[in-house]
Amino acid sequence: MKKNTLKAFTLVEMLIVIVIIGILIAALLPRMQAAQGRARDVARKTALSQIQSAIVTHQWDHGAWPKQSAARAWISVDQIKDDLINAWMSDVPKDPLNESYVTGLWAGSTSWQFAYMVSKRNWSDNAWFALMAKTEVAWGSNWVVCSSTGSINSGDDLAKIHPCPSVDKASSGCSNPNNGTTKCTYDSESQLRYIVLY
């Protein structure tokens, strides 16, 4: 009688292979999530660039920023949607995650996908505007909103606002010195922002 010489994996070997695959997936998953976050941050920057172009076009056509009567206060970009569509924009872009993100802008507790504010610059009222979006990774951020610093308040002179030269995670807490030379630090991803000053 012939013996069956076919070899097969034992249960222990199969379990070892499954554990190794699980470890590899666990090691790669954070990197893939960070790459997705970076891609969404690029989409947010692109959206802010489109919004900025439409706001400038509106100003050229009408001689005023959208909702200039609500100057020096943060509002949602959705509130100027009609003005942007009239400025050759088909629709206002949405956040890639389709969630509201921008909070803690100043004294209000509002939450918007993209925020807009007309303010002064070099002592000229209603001369410039700022846009803001939430970001997911420090790589895509140029601003940090902390509980005590980092908010751009209504009426702030935009000439005195300096985006962060770098944004790094720190265990010591959140810091936005806003002097253009010292890096900003954050201890929670919810503090990361991207601002456009025009």
TIFI-718148 format. One record per residue: x, z, y of N, C-alpha, C, O in turn. Coordinates in steps of 0.2 Angstrom, whole numbers, padded with zeros to 4 digits, always signed. Example, Ala and Ser with C-alpha at 12.3 -4.5 7.8 and 13.67 -1.06 7.14 Angstrom:
2
+0066+0039-0028+0062+0039-0022+0066+0039-0016+0071+0042-0017/+0064+0035-0011+0068+0036-0005+0064+0039+0000+0067+0040+0006/
END
This chain:
198
+0004+0000-0006+0000+0000+0000+0004+0000+0006+0009+0004+0007/+0002-0004+0011+0006-0005+0017+0004+0001+0022-0002+0002+0023/+0009+0003+0026+0008+0008+0031+0006+0005+0037+0009+0000+0039/+0002+0007+0041+0000+0005+0048+0005+0007+0053+0006+0013+0054/+0009+0002+0055+0015+0003+0059+0014+0002+0067+0018+0003+0071/+0007+0001+0068+0005+0000+0075+0006+0007+0079+0004+0012+0077/+0009+0006+0085+0010+0012+0089+0005+0012+0095+0003+0007+0097/+0003+0018+0096-0002+0019+0102+0000+0025+0106+0004+0029+0104/-0002+0025+0112-0001+0031+0117-0005+0037+0114-0010+0037+0112/-0001+0042+0115-0004+0049+0113-0008+0051+0119-0007+0049+0124/-0013+0056+0118-0017+0059+0123-0012+0062+0129-0014+0061+0135/-0007+0065+0127-0002+0068+0131+0001+0063+0136+0002+0064+0142/+0003+0057+0133+0006+0052+0137+0002+0049+0142+0003+0048+0147/-0005+0048+0140-0010+0045+0144-0011+0050+0150-0012+0048+0156/-0011+0057+0149-0012+0061+0154-0006+0061+0159-0007+0062+0165/+0000+0061+0156+0006+0061+0161+0005+0055+0165+0007+0055+0171/+0003+0049+0163+0003+0043+0167-0003+0044+0172-0002+0042+0178/-0008+0047+0170-0014+0048+0175-0011+0052+0181-0013+0051+0186/-0008+0058+0179-0005+0062+0184+0000+0059+0188+0000+0060+0194/+0004+0055+0186+0009+0051+0190+0005+0047+0195+0007+0046+0201/+0000+0043+0193-0003+0038+0197-0007+0043+0202-0007+0040+0208/-0010+0048+0201-0013+0053+0205-0008+0055+0211-0010+0055+0217/-0002+0057+0209+0003+0059+0214+0005+0054+0218+0005+0055+0224/+0006+0047+0216+0007+0042+0220+0002+0040+0225+0003+0039+0231/-0004+0041+0223-0010+0039+0227-0010+0045+0233-0012+0043+0239/-0009+0051+0231-0009+0057+0236-0004+0056+0241-0005+0058+0246/+0002+0053+0239+0007+0052+0243+0006+0046+0248+0008+0047+0254/+0003+0041+0246+0002+0035+0250-0005+0036+0254-0005+0032+0260/-0009+0040+0253-0016+0040+0256-0015+0042+0264-0018+0039+0268/-0011+0047+0265-0010+0049+0272-0007+0043+0276-0009+0042+0282/-0002+0040+0273+0001+0034+0277-0004+0029+0278-0004+0026+0284/-0008+0027+0273-0014+0022+0274-0019+0024+0280-0021+0020+0284/-0020+0031+0280-0025+0033+0285-0022+0033+0292-0026+0031+0297/-0016+0034+0292-0012+0034+0299-0012+0027+0301-0013+0025+0307/-0011+0022+0297-0011+0015+0298-0018+0013+0301-0018+0009+0305/-0023+0015+0298-0030+0013+0300-0031+0016+0307-0034+0013+0311/-0029+0022+0308-0030+0025+0314-0026+0021+0320-0029+0021+0325/-0020+0019+0318-0016+0015+0323-0020+0009+0325-0020+0006+0330/-0023+0006+0319-0026-0001+0320-0032+0000+0325-0034-0004+0329/-0036+0006+0324-0042+0008+0328-0040+0009+0335-0043+0007+0340/-0034+0012+0336-0031+0014+0343-0030+0007+0346-0031+0006+0352/-0027+0002+0343-0026-0004+0346-0032-0008+0348-0033-0011+0353/-0037-0007+0344-0044-0010+0345-0047-0006+0352-0050-0010+0356/-0046+0000+0352-0048+0004+0358-0045+0002+0364-0048+0001+0370/-0038+0001+0364-0034-0002+0370-0037-0009+0372-0037-0010+0378/-0038-0013+0367-0040-0020+0368-0047-0019+0372-0048-0023+0377/-0051-0015+0369-0058-0014+0372-0057-0012+0380-0061-0014+0384/-0053-0007+0381-0052-0005+0388-0049-0010+0392-0051-0011+0398/-0045-0014+0390-0042-0020+0393-0048-0025+0395-0048-0028+0401/-0052-0026+0391-0058-0031+0392-0063-0028+0397-0065-0031+0402/-0064-0021+0397-0068-0018+0401-0065-0018+0408-0068-0019+0413/-0058-0017+0409-0055-0017+0415-0055-0023+0418-0057-0024+0424/-0055-0029+0415-0055-0036+0417-0062-0037+0420-0063-0040+0426/-0067-0035+0417-0074-0035+0419-0076-0031+0425-0079-0034+0430/-0073-0025+0426-0074-0021+0432-0070-0024+0438-0073-0025+0443/-0064-0027+0437-0061-0030+0442-0065-0037+0444-0065-0038+0450/-0067-0041+0439-0071-0046+0441-0077-0045+0445-0079-0048+0450/-0081-0039+0443-0087-0037+0447-0085-0035+0454-0088-0037+0459/-0079-0032+0455-0077-0030+0462-0075-0036+0466-0077-0036+0472/-0072-0041+0463-0071-0047+0467-0077-0051+0469-0078-0053+0474/-0082-0051+0464-0089-0054+0466-0093-0050+0470-0097-0054+0474/-0093-0044+0470-0098-0040+0474-0095-0035+0479-0098-0032+0483/-0088-0035+0479-0085-0031+0485-0085-0024+0483-0084-0020+0488/-0087-0022+0477-0088-0014+0476-0087-0013+0468-0088-0018+0464/-0084-0008+0466-0084-0006+0459-0091-0005+0457-0095-0003+0460/-0092-0006+0450-0099-0004+0447-0100+0004+0448-0096+0008+0448/-0106+0005+0450-0108+0012+0451-0104+0016+0456-0102+0022+0455/-0102+0012+0461-0098+0016+0466-0101+0021+0470-0098+0026+0472/-0108+0021+0470-0112+0027+0473-0111+0033+0469-0111+0039+0471/-0109+0032+0462-0107+0038+0458-0100+0040+0458-0097+0042+0453/-0096+0038+0463-0089+0038+0464-0087+0045+0463-0090+0050+0464/-0081+0046+0460-0077+0052+0459-0080+0057+0454-0080+0063+0455/-0083+0054+0449-0086+0058+0444-0086+0053+0438-0087+0047+0438/-0084+0056+0432-0084+0052+0426-0091+0050+0423-0096+0054+0424/-0092+0044+0421-0098+0042+0418-0096+0038+0412-0090+0036+0411/-0101+0037+0408-0100+0033+0402-0100+0025+0404-0103+0023+0408/-0095+0021+0401-0095+0014+0402-0102+0011+0400-0104+0006+0403/-0106+0014+0396-0112+0011+0394-0117+0011+0400-0121+0007+0401/-0116+0016+0405-0120+0016+0411-0118+0010+0416-0122+0009+0420/-0113+0007+0415-0111+0001+0419-0112-0005+0415-0109-0011+0417/-0115-0005+0410-0116-0011+0405-0119-0017+0408-0116-0022+0408/-0124-0016+0412-0127-0022+0416-0122-0025+0421-0122-0031+0421/-0118-0021+0424-0114-0024+0429-0108-0027+0425-0106-0033+0428/-0106-0025+0420-0101-0028+0416-0103-0035+0413-0099-0040+0413/-0109-0035+0410-0112-0041+0408-0113-0046+0413-0112-0052+0412/-0114-0044+0419-0115-0049+0425-0108-0051+0427-0107-0056+0430/-0103-0048+0425-0096-0050+0426-0093-0054+0421-0087-0053+0419/-0097-0058+0417-0094-0062+0412-0092-0059+0406-0088-0061+0402/-0095-0053+0404-0094-0050+0398-0100-0050+0394-0105-0049+0396/-0099-0052+0387-0105-0053+0383-0108-0047+0381-0115-0046+0381/-0104-0042+0380-0107-0035+0378-0102-0030+0379-0096-0032+0379/-0103-0024+0380-0098-0018+0381-0096-0017+0374-0100-0016+0369/-0089-0017+0373-0086-0015+0366-0088-0008+0364-0090-0004+0368/-0088-0007+0358-0090-0001+0354-0084+0002+0351-0079-0002+0349/-0083+0008+0351-0078+0012+0347-0078+0009+0340-0083+0008+0337/-0072+0008+0337-0071+0006+0330-0075+0010+0325-0077+0007+0320/-0075+0016+0326-0079+0021+0322-0086+0022+0324-0090+0025+0320/-0088+0019+0329-0095+0019+0332-0097+0026+0333-0103+0028+0331/-0092+0030+0335-0094+0037+0337-0092+0039+0344-0088+0036+0347/-0095+0044+0347-0093+0046+0353-0087+0051+0353-0087+0055+0349/-0082+0050+0357-0076+0053+0357-0074+0057+0363-0071+0062+0363/-0075+0054+0369-0072+0056+0375-0075+0062+0377-0081+0062+0380/-0072+0068+0377-0075+0074+0379-0070+0078+0383-0064+0077+0383/-0072+0083+0387-0068+0088+0390-0064+0084+0396-0059+0086+0398/-0068+0079+0399-0065+0076+0405-0064+0080+0411-0059+0080+0414/-0069+0084+0412-0069+0089+0418-0074+0094+0416-0075+0096+0411/-0078+0097+0421-0082+0102+0420-0088+0101+0416-0091+0105+0412/-0090+0094+0415-0095+0093+0411-0094+0093+0403-0088+0093+0401/-0099+0093+0399-0098+0094+0392-0100+0087+0389-0103+0087+0383/-0100+0082+0392-0103+0075+0390-0098+0072+0385-0092+0074+0384/-0101+0067+0381-0097+0064+0376-0099+0057+0376-0104+0055+0374/-0094+0053+0377-0095+0045+0377-0089+0042+0373-0084+0045+0371/-0091+0035+0371-0086+0031+0368-0080+0030+0373-0074+0030+0371/-0082+0027+0379-0077+0025+0384-0079+0028+0390-0085+0028+0392/-0075+0031+0394-0077+0034+0401-0074+0030+0406-0068+0027+0406/-0077+0031+0412-0075+0027+0418-0076+0031+0424-0081+0035+0425/-0072+0031+0429-0072+0035+0435-0069+0031+0441-0063+0029+0440/-0073+0030+0446-0070+0028+0453-0067+0034+0456-0071+0039+0457/-0061+0033+0459-0058+0039+0463-0054+0036+0468-0054+0030+0470/-0051+0041+0472-0046+0039+0477-0039+0038+0474-0037+0040+0469/-0035+0034+0478-0028+0033+0477-0025+0033+0484-0026+0029+0488/-0019+0037+0484-0016+0037+0490-0020+0038+0496-0020+0035+0502/-0025+0043+0495-0029+0046+0501-0035+0040+0502-0039+0042+0507/-0035+0035+0499-0041+0030+0500-0046+0031+0495-0045+0030+0489/-0052+0033+0498-0058+0035+0494-0060+0028+0490-0061+0023+0493/-0063+0029+0484-0066+0023+0480-0062+0017+0480-0064+0012+0480/-0055+0018+0480-0051+0012+0480-0049+0010+0473-0047+0004+0472/-0049+0015+0468-0046+0013+0462-0051+0016+0456-0056+0020+0458/-0049+0015+0450-0053+0017+0445-0049+0019+0439-0043+0017+0438/-0052+0023+0435-0048+0025+0428-0053+0024+0423-0059+0025+0423/-0050+0023+0417-0054+0022+0411-0051+0026+0405-0045+0028+0406/-0055+0029+0401-0052+0033+0396-0055+0032+0389-0061+0031+0389/-0051+0033+0384-0054+0032+0377-0050+0038+0373-0045+0040+0374/-0054+0040+0367-0051+0044+0362-0046+0040+0358-0047+0035+0356/-0041+0043+0356-0036+0040+0351-0035+0045+0345-0037+0051+0346/-0033+0042+0340-0032+0046+0334-0025+0048+0332-0024+0053+0329/-0020+0044+0334-0013+0045+0333-0009+0046+0339-0011+0042+0344/-0004+0050+0339+0000+0050+0345+0003+0044+0347+0005+0042+0353/+0005+0039+0342+0008+0033+0344+0004+0029+0348+0006+0025+0352/-0003+0029+0348-0007+0025+0352-0010+0029+0358-0014+0027+0362/-0007+0035+0360-0009+0039+0365-0004+0039+0371+0002+0039+0370/-0007+0040+0377-0003+0041+0383-0005+0047+0387-0003+0048+0393/-0010+0051+0384-0013+0057+0388-0015+0062+0383-0016+0061+0377/-0015+0068+0385-0017+0074+0381-0022+0078+0385-0020+0080+0391/-0027+0080+0383-0032+0084+0386-0032+0091+0383-0034+0092+0377/-0029+0096+0386-0029+0102+0384-0035+0106+0387-0038+0104+0391/-0036+0113+0385-0041+0117+0387-0040+0119+0395-0045+0119+0398/-0033+0119+0396-0032+0121+0403-0029+0116+0408-0029+0116+0414/-0026+0111+0404-0023+0105+0408-0025+0099+0405-0028+0098+0400/-0023+0093+0409-0024+0087+0406-0031+0083+0408-0031+0077+0407/-0035+0087+0411-0041+0084+0413-0040+0081+0419-0037+0083+0424/-0043+0075+0420-0043+0071+0427-0050+0073+0430-0055+0070+0428/-0049+0077+0435-0055+0079+0438-0058+0074+0443-0054+0070+0446/-0064+0075+0445-0067+0071+0450-0064+0072+0457-0063+0078+0459/-0062+0067+0460-0059+0067+0466-0051+0068+0466-0048+0068+0471/-0048+0068+0460-0041+0068+0459-0038+0062+0462-0041+0056+0461/-0032+0062+0465-0029+0056+0468-0026+0053+0462-0021+0056+0459/-0028+0047+0460-0025+0043+0454-0017+0042+0455-0014+0041+0450/-0015+0042+0461-0008+0041+0462-0004+0046+0460+0002+0046+0458/-0007+0052+0459-0003+0058+0457-0004+0059+0449-0002+0064+0446/-0008+0055+0446-0009+0055+0438-0003+0051+0435-0002+0045+0437/+0001+0054+0431+0006+0051+0427+0005+0051+0420+0005+0056+0417/+0004+0045+0417+0003+0045+0409+0009+0048+0406+0015+0048+0409/+0008+0051+0400+0013+0054+0396+0019+0049+0394+0017+0044+0391/+0025+0051+0395+0030+0046+0393+0031+0046+0385+0032+0041+0382/+0029+0052+0382+0028+0052+0375+0023+0058+0373+0022+0063+0377/+0021+0057+0367+0016+0062+0365+0018+0065+0358+0018+0060+0353/+0019+0071+0357+0022+0074+0351+0018+0080+0348+0015+0083+0353/+0017+0080+0342+0014+0086+0339+0018+0092+0340+0024+0092+0338/+0015+0098+0341+0019+0104+0342+0015+0110+0339+0009+0110+0340/+0019+0114+0336+0015+0120+0334+0014+0125+0339+0010+0130+0339/+0018+0124+0345+0017+0129+0350+0011+0128+0355+0010+0132+0359/+0007+0123+0354+0001+0122+0357+0001+0115+0361+0005+0111+0360/-0004+0115+0365-0005+0109+0369-0002+0109+0376-0003+0115+0379/+0001+0104+0379+0004+0104+0385+0004+0097+0388+0006+0092+0385/+0001+0097+0394+0001+0091+0398+0004+0092+0405+0000+0094+0410/+0010+0092+0406+0013+0094+0412+0012+0089+0418+0012+0091+0424/+0010+0082+0416+0008+0077+0421+0013+0077+0427+0011+0076+0433/+0019+0076+0425+0024+0075+0430+0028+0069+0429+0033+0067+0432/+0026+0065+0423+0029+0059+0422+0036+0059+0419+0039+0054+0417/+0039+0065+0418+0045+0066+0415+0046+0070+0408+0049+0068+0404/+0041+0075+0408+0041+0079+0402+0036+0077+0397+0030+0075+0399/+0038+0077+0391+0033+0074+0386+0027+0079+0385+0028+0085+0386/+0022+0076+0383+0016+0080+0382+0015+0082+0374+0018+0078+0370/+0013+0087+0373+0012+0090+0366+0005+0091+0365+0001+0093+0369/+0003+0091+0358-0004+0092+0356-0004+0096+0350+0001+0096+0346/-0009+0100+0348-0009+0104+0342-0015+0102+0338-0016+0104+0332/-0019+0097+0341-0025+0095+0337-0026+0087+0339-0026+0086+0345/-0028+0083+0334-0029+0076+0336-0035+0075+0341-0035+0070+0344/-0039+0080+0341-0045+0079+0346-0043+0079+0353-0047+0078+0357/-0036+0081+0354-0034+0081+0361-0031+0075+0364-0029+0074+0369/-0030+0070+0359-0027+0064+0361-0031+0059+0364-0037+0058+0363/-0029+0056+0370-0032+0051+0374-0028+0045+0376-0022+0045+0375/-0031+0040+0378-0028+0034+0381-0031+0033+0388-0037+0032+0388/-0027+0032+0393-0030+0031+0399-0027+0025+0402-0022+0023+0401/-0031+0022+0406-0030+0016+0410-0031+0018+0418-0037+0019+0419/-0026+0017+0422-0027+0018+0429-0026+0012+0433-0021+0008+0432/-0031+0010+0437-0031+0004+0440-0031+0005+0448-0031+0000+0452/
END
